[in-house]
Amino acid sequence: MSYLDVFSLEGKVALVPGGGGAIGSAIAGALAGAGAKVTVVDVTQERAEAAAEAIRAAGAEVLALAADVTTEADCERIVAATVERFGRLDIIVNCVGGGAGKVLFDAQDYPRDAWDWIMELNVRSTLLATQAAVKAMIKAGNGGVVVNISSVRADLGINAGYSAYVAAKGAISSLTRQWATEWAKHGIRVNAIRPTFVDTPQVAMLLDDPAFKAGVVNRIPLGRVGDTSDMTGPVVFLASDAARFVTGQIVGVDGGLTATQ
Ligand SMILES: NC(=O)c1ccc[n+]([C@@H]2O[C@H](COP(=O)([O-])OP(=O)(O)OC[C@H]3O[C@@H](n4cnc5c(N)ncnc54)[C@H](O)[C@@H]3O)[C@@H](O)[C@H]2O)c1
């Protein structure tokens, strides 16, 4: 028995909507590496399977599913399939979201369709997937863990047409605190990570501009943007028993950016 056993996810089952994405696939791999059996969910079977294959190659048990987690029916289906395959569900890490860079508009003119799309992609996806997972956790009576992905944009304005995204991430942070408060009685902990820019295809267009990137990096005390692997340790910690007294927290994974504001 080692002290490090409190960080182990051995015997746990994790559901990762968006697990085929840049951050999601890194997180799904890390959860599996820490011992969990993992269901990877993405919009197409190919995206889910690509991430699952890497996990399988590393020797872990994984299920790949295609689903649209902005629909109740698909969320119920992926939870049922996970419980059927692995016998339980302990952890959900919500990795569907983003889109900010694709819909930049002045705040006074922010179009309703772009607003609705960002809200669906970020808030509805997290809401519906979590509701389905938590209903199964409450029914099983073994407690559970929810980890959401917020953003520094929940707390920091940016002079770049981000109205819908900042509102969506603000909602994710607020729901994290609300759910932690409501579901503590079921032994379910709810936390979020709050990254700054992470070097991924979603933000490649912005970070490819050297002046923009320098402006971002200059404000980050650790002197660089995030890498997908920077996200994994905090998520594994929050998912593990090492964080058993941690709930309702929005954990900055931002190289110190928000500490300077
Ligand atoms: N990349 C960054 O700089 C950054 C910074 C802060 C926060 N975040 C957040 O991290 C999360 C992941 O971002 P990413 O950069 O890995 O994005 P990504 O686009 O690489 O990953 C998102 C994944 O979700 C999938 N997806 C989209 N809609 C779906 C749906 N309805 N049902 C199922 N799957 C769906 C996509 O196919 C994709 O694989 C997002 O919430 C994003 O806002 C990203």
The ligand as an SDF file (V2000), in Angstrom:
LIG
                    3D

 44 48  0  0  0  0  0  0  0  0999 V2000
   -8.4090   24.8850  -26.3980 N   0  0  0  0  0  0  0  0  0  0  0  0
   -8.3640   25.8660  -25.5060 C   0  0  0  0  0  0  0  0  0  0  0  0
   -7.5370   26.8060  -25.5670 O   0  0  0  0  0  0  0  0  0  0  0  0
   -9.3190   25.8740  -24.3520 C   0  0  0  0  0  0  0  0  0  0  0  0
   -9.1330   26.7960  -23.3020 C   0  0  0  0  0  0  0  0  0  0  0  0
  -10.0240   26.8150  -22.2380 C   0  0  0  0  0  0  0  0  0  0  0  0
  -11.0820   25.9060  -22.2260 C   0  0  0  0  0  0  0  0  0  0  0  0
  -11.2400   25.0340  -23.2620 N   0  0  0  0  0  0  0  0  0  0  0  0
  -12.3720   24.1290  -23.2120 C   0  0  0  0  0  0  0  0  0  0  0  0
  -11.9450   22.7860  -23.2400 O   0  0  0  0  0  0  0  0  0  0  0  0
  -12.9620   21.9890  -23.8390 C   0  0  0  0  0  0  0  0  0  0  0  0
  -12.3360   21.1170  -24.9400 C   0  0  0  0  0  0  0  0  0  0  0  0
  -11.7210   21.9760  -25.8900 O   0  0  0  0  0  0  0  0  0  0  0  0
  -10.8020   21.4040  -27.0690 P   0  0  0  0  0  0  0  0  0  0  0  0
   -9.8720   22.4810  -27.4330 O   0  0  0  0  0  0  0  0  0  0  0  0
  -10.2830   20.0600  -26.6990 O   0  0  0  0  0  0  0  0  0  0  0  0
  -11.9160   21.2670  -28.2190 O   0  0  0  0  0  0  0  0  0  0  0  0
  -12.1060   20.1250  -29.3390 P   0  0  0  0  0  0  0  0  0  0  0  0
  -13.0080   20.6920  -30.3810 O   0  0  0  0  0  0  0  0  0  0  0  0
  -10.8030   19.5690  -29.7650 O   0  0  0  0  0  0  0  0  0  0  0  0
  -12.8910   19.0000  -28.5300 O   0  0  0  0  0  0  0  0  0  0  0  0
  -14.2800   19.0040  -28.3510 C   0  0  0  0  0  0  0  0  0  0  0  0
  -14.8020   17.6560  -28.8170 C   0  0  0  0  0  0  0  0  0  0  0  0
  -16.2110   17.6050  -28.5670 O   0  0  0  0  0  0  0  0  0  0  0  0
  -16.8280   16.9830  -29.6820 C   0  0  0  0  0  0  0  0  0  0  0  0
  -18.2290   17.4180  -29.7230 N   0  0  0  0  0  0  0  0  0  0  0  0
  -18.7110   18.6280  -30.1370 C   0  0  0  0  0  0  0  0  0  0  0  0
  -20.0520   18.6530  -30.0420 N   0  0  0  0  0  0  0  0  0  0  0  0
  -20.4120   17.4300  -29.5560 C   0  0  0  0  0  0  0  0  0  0  0  0
  -21.6700   16.8560  -29.2490 C   0  0  0  0  0  0  0  0  0  0  0  0
  -22.8140   17.5380  -29.4110 N   0  0  0  0  0  0  0  0  0  0  0  0
  -21.7050   15.5860  -28.7830 N   0  0  0  0  0  0  0  0  0  0  0  0
  -20.5490   14.8740  -28.6200 C   0  0  0  0  0  0  0  0  0  0  0  0
  -19.3230   15.3850  -28.8800 N   0  0  0  0  0  0  0  0  0  0  0  0
  -19.2590   16.6490  -29.3500 C   0  0  0  0  0  0  0  0  0  0  0  0
  -16.0200   17.4540  -30.8810 C   0  0  0  0  0  0  0  0  0  0  0  0
  -16.2070   16.6070  -32.0070 O   0  0  0  0  0  0  0  0  0  0  0  0
  -14.6060   17.4290  -30.3260 C   0  0  0  0  0  0  0  0  0  0  0  0
  -13.9820   16.1750  -30.5600 O   0  0  0  0  0  0  0  0  0  0  0  0
  -14.0270   22.9750  -24.3180 C   0  0  0  0  0  0  0  0  0  0  0  0
  -15.0400   23.0720  -23.3160 O   0  0  0  0  0  0  0  0  0  0  0  0
  -13.3000   24.2810  -24.4110 C   0  0  0  0  0  0  0  0  0  0  0  0
  -14.1430   25.4030  -24.2560 O   0  0  0  0  0  0  0  0  0  0  0  0
  -10.3900   24.9810  -24.3160 C   0  0  0  0  0  0  0  0  0  0  0  0
  1  2  1  0
  2  3  2  0
  2  4  1  0
  4  5  1  0
  4 44  2  0
  5  6  2  0
  6  7  1  0
  7  8  2  0
  8  9  1  0
  8 44  1  0
  9 10  1  0
  9 42  1  0
 10 11  1  0
 11 12  1  0
 11 40  1  0
 12 13  1  0
 13 14  1  0
 14 15  2  0
 14 16  1  0
 14 17  1  0
 17 18  1  0
 18 19  2  0
 18 20  1  0
 18 21  1  0
 21 22  1  0
 22 23  1  0
 23 24  1  0
 23 38  1  0
 24 25  1  0
 25 26  1  0
 25 36  1  0
 26 27  1  0
 26 35  1  0
 27 28  2  0
 28 29  1  0
 29 30  1  0
 29 35  2  0
 30 31  1  0
 30 32  2  0
 32 33  1  0
 33 34  2  0
 34 35  1  0
 36 37  1  0
 36 38  1  0
 38 39  1  0
 40 41  1  0
 40 42  1  0
 42 43  1  0
M  CHG  2   8   1  16  -1
M  END
$$$$
